[in-house]
Amino acid sequence: MFSKSTEYALRAIIYLAQKSSVDHKIGITELSEAIDSPKSFTAKILQN
């Protein structure tokens, strides 16, 4: 079983891999809404 941080990080990476492109950059707001994670928490786990 994964911690919440790990789970959100994995979900974020998968979302970024599927949705981002050269023409469309994913912002933290869009990402946090897509993975159902608080915006500040998403930013914090992705800084690592």
C-alpha positions as CSV (number, residue, x, y, z in Angstrom):
1,M,0.0,0.0,0.0
2,F,1.3,3.5,-0.9
3,S,1.2,6.6,1.2
4,K,-1.1,9.5,0.1
5,S,1.9,11.4,-1.1
6,T,3.1,8.5,-3.2
7,E,-0.4,7.9,-4.6
8,Y,-0.9,11.5,-5.6
9,A,2.6,11.7,-7.1
10,L,2.0,8.6,-9.2
11,R,-1.4,9.9,-10.3
12,A,0.2,13.3,-11.2
13,I,3.0,11.7,-13.3
14,I,0.5,9.5,-15.2
15,Y,-1.7,12.5,-15.9
16,L,1.2,14.6,-17.1
17,A,2.5,11.8,-19.3
18,Q,-1.0,11.4,-20.9
19,K,-2.1,15.0,-21.3
20,S,0.9,17.3,-21.7
21,S,2.5,18.2,-25.0
22,V,4.7,20.9,-26.5
23,D,1.6,22.9,-27.3
24,H,-0.2,22.4,-24.0
25,K,1.5,22.8,-20.7
26,I,-0.3,21.5,-17.6
27,G,-0.6,24.0,-14.7
28,I,-0.8,23.1,-11.1
29,T,-4.4,24.1,-10.9
30,E,-5.5,21.8,-13.8
31,L,-3.3,19.0,-12.4
32,S,-4.6,19.2,-8.9
33,E,-8.2,19.2,-10.1
34,A,-7.6,16.3,-12.4
35,I,-6.1,14.1,-9.7
36,D,-8.5,15.3,-6.9
37,S,-5.7,16.6,-4.7
38,P,-5.3,19.9,-2.9
39,K,-3.4,22.4,-4.9
40,S,-0.8,23.2,-2.3
41,F,-0.2,19.5,-1.5
42,T,0.2,18.7,-5.2
43,A,2.8,21.5,-5.6
44,K,4.7,20.3,-2.5
45,I,4.9,16.7,-3.6
46,L,6.0,17.6,-7.1
47,Q,8.8,19.8,-5.8
48,N,10.6,16.7,-4.5
